[in-house]
C-alpha cells in the first residue's frame, strides 16, 4: 500500500487536532491516600498541586516531598496513557518522537 500526499496531510491534520485536544485535557495523580493531588494537562504541563492540611507535618517534610513526587509521577503516567490513547490510533501505534 502506497501512501499518497493526501493521506499524509489527513494524518497531519488529525495529529494536530489530537495535540490541541491533549493541551486542554486534564488528568490527575494522587498520593498519600489522596492527601496530595497533582493535576497535569495532556501536554504534561503541571497545572495544579493540592495538599491537604493534614499532610503538612513540619517534623516530617521528607514524607510530604515524597508524596508530591509520587502524585506528580502518577499524573504524568496518566497523561502519557491519555496521549497514547489519542495519538496511537492516528499513528497506527508508531511512536513519533515528541508526540508520545
N, C-alpha and C positions, 0 to 999 in steps of 0.2 A: 504494500500500500504506500503510495507516494503522498507526501504532504504538500499541498498547494499553498500559495501565499494567503488565500482567503481563510484557510483553516488556521494558519499561524496567527493571522490578525484576530480571528474569533477567539482563539486561545488567549492572546494577549489581553483582549477586552474582558474576558471572563476573569483572568488573573487580577487585573486592575480593580474590577468590581469586588472581587473577594477580598483584596487587600484593603479597600475602603471599608468594607463591612467589618473586617477584623480590627481596624483602627478604632471603631466605635463600640465594638463588643467588649463586655467586661466579664472577667472571671474572678473568683475569689479563692484564697487559700487560707487555711486556719491552722492554729497550733494551740497547745495547752487547753484542749477541750473547748476551743472557741474563744479563749481569753485574748488571743491575738489574731487579728484578721488582716490579710493583705489583699488589696484589690488591684488587678492589672488589666490593661486592655489587651486585645489580641495582637498588638504590635509589641507586646512585652514591655510596656512602659508602666511603672508603678503609678497608680492613681491615688491610692489612699492606704493608710495604715491605721487601724483602730486597736487600741489597747484598753482592756477592761481595767478599771482602777485596782481591783484585787490582784492583778498580775504585777503590779508595781511594788516591789519589796526592796527598799534601799539596802537591805542586808544581803540580797542575792541578785545583783544586777546581771550576773552571768546567765542566770536562768531566763530572764527577760530577753536578753540578747539572743539566746538560743531559740526561744520561741519565735522571735521576729524573723530570724533566718529560716526557720522551718516553715513559717507561714509564707514567706516570700518564695521559697523553693516550691512549695505546694502550688501557689498561684502561678508561678512560671511554668510548671509542669502542665497545669490545666490550660494555660494559654497555648502551649506547644501542641497539646491534644486538639484544641479548637482549630489551630492553624492547619494541622494535618487533616482534619475533617473537611475544612473549607477548601483547601488547596489540593488535597490528594486526588479528588475526583477530576479536577481540571487537568492536572499534570499526569494523570494516569499512574500515580504512585512514584513518579520520578522525582527525586529530591533535587530542587534547584537552589543553589547557594543563595542566601539572603532572603529566601521566601519561607523556608521551613527549618 
